[in-house]
Amino acid sequence: MRKVLITGANKGLGYELAKYLLQQGYFVYLGARNKALGQQAVATLQREGLTNSAFLEIDLANQASITHAAATFGSKETKLDILINNAGILGRRQNPEHPLNIQDVREVFETNLFGTIAVTEAFLPFLEKSELAVIENITSDLSSLTLHQDPNWLLYKAKSITYGPSKTALNAYTVALAYEYKDRNFKINCVTPGWTSTDFNGHSGGKTAAENCVNLAKYAMLDANGPTGKFFGEEGELPW
């Protein structure tokens, strides 16, 4: 049974992705910074018969929490097959009267980029024990610099100096990590779920988390012939 760790899995896309992978026969660790909510999510899944699940307390904005989570996860011999870096924050919304500033940028990057890197580094020793390790970094359509240059793009006006750039940087990290591990039985990609109605965006529309998690699961369940170092969305490979 392949083992998966999903960060930010107590609700929304992370929770639905965990549920879907459990239904496909995977063992899933639900990572969350809020212990009560994380345990509640696991209890709900187990009541539905999805018993191959466990909670792991982890806060991407806290290095001590990440270090403790890795220590709790297991010993040097413990194996992890799939890491899905899903947790992230949107940050403060753009307000013409109060423009975004450097502190806003630091806050978002601390979780979306540096926190993700810290989690990845902490769990790489476990992933290296897998015969086929997969790292999936959940990114955003707003990370594409190419699409941001197209005035006809649906999200052309959705620009900020925080969230989108943090995911662009995450994409760049994904490319570099995939290259570093290209000859070591790793598949490392970034995937955007597309427009999804969740708490994250105030349920502003789009597909449900249960619908959009299916494509995310596709890139978590890659085999040895799967791609690496790529950027994917619902329609396939996307431009950087």
Sequence and secondary structure as in RCSB ss.txt:
>XXXX:A:sequence
MRKVLITGANKGLGYELAKYLLQQGYFVYLGARNKALGQQAVATLQREGLTNSAFLEIDLANQASITHAAATFGS
KETKLDILINNAGILGRRQNPEHPLNIQDVREVFETNLFGTIAVTEAFLPFLEKSELAVIENITSDLSSLTLHQD
PNWLLYKAKSITYGPSKTALNAYTVALAYEYKDRNFKINCVTPGWTSTDFNGHSGGKTAAENCVNLAKYAMLDAN
GPTGKFFGEEGELPW
>XXXX:A:secstr
  EEEESS SSHHHHHHHHHHHHTT EEEEEES HHHHHHHHHHHHHTT  SEEEEE  TT HHHHHHHHHHH  
TT    EEEE      S  BTTB   HHHHHHHHIIIIIIHHHHHHHHHHHHTTSSSEEEEEE  GGG HHHHT 
TTSTTTT   SSHHHHHHHHHHHHHHHHHHTTTTTEEEEEE   SB SGGGTS SSB HHHHHHHHHHHHS  TT
   S EEETTEE   
